[in-house]
Amino acid sequence: MIQQTATSTKNIFPFLRYRDAPAAIEWLAGAFGFEKQMVVPGPDATIAHAQMRIGSGVIMLGSARGNRPASSRPREIEAVEQGIYIFVEDVDAHYRRAKAAGAEIVRELENTDYSSREYSACDFEGFYWSFGTYQPNGSE
């Protein structure tokens, strides 16, 4: 049997690559309430690395690199393949902020069968985000 222990050390940091990372940083701050922690500029107005915080969580992002085909962008695929879920204290206020900032709401604010209140939205490049009151505690 695996023994699980509670820890305050974070060990998962979602990382996203945006075609327009400078715009993503501003959009994520305005629409979803992320705070900039670090922004490392790259060549030609790109972002080599950035960190943004929301609550106690951190995401990392940067400018898209390499020769990946355009169809690999989230908005250009037919189904959501992944997303990021973020706990927020006041999901109703968060929803109103995101909607007012132009986030594409893909699942309206609702109460779930697992005692959460949440919604889902896509950002301006099509990445899928969910926000709600559910907090997995890892104790099961």
Secondary structure, DSSP 8 states (H G I E B T S, - for coil): -------S------EEEETTHHHHHHHHHHHH--EEEEEEE-GGG-EEEEEEEETTEEEEEEE--TT--GGGSGGGSSS----EEEE-S-HHHHHHHHHHTT-EEEEEEEE-TTS-EEEEEE-TT--EEEEES-------
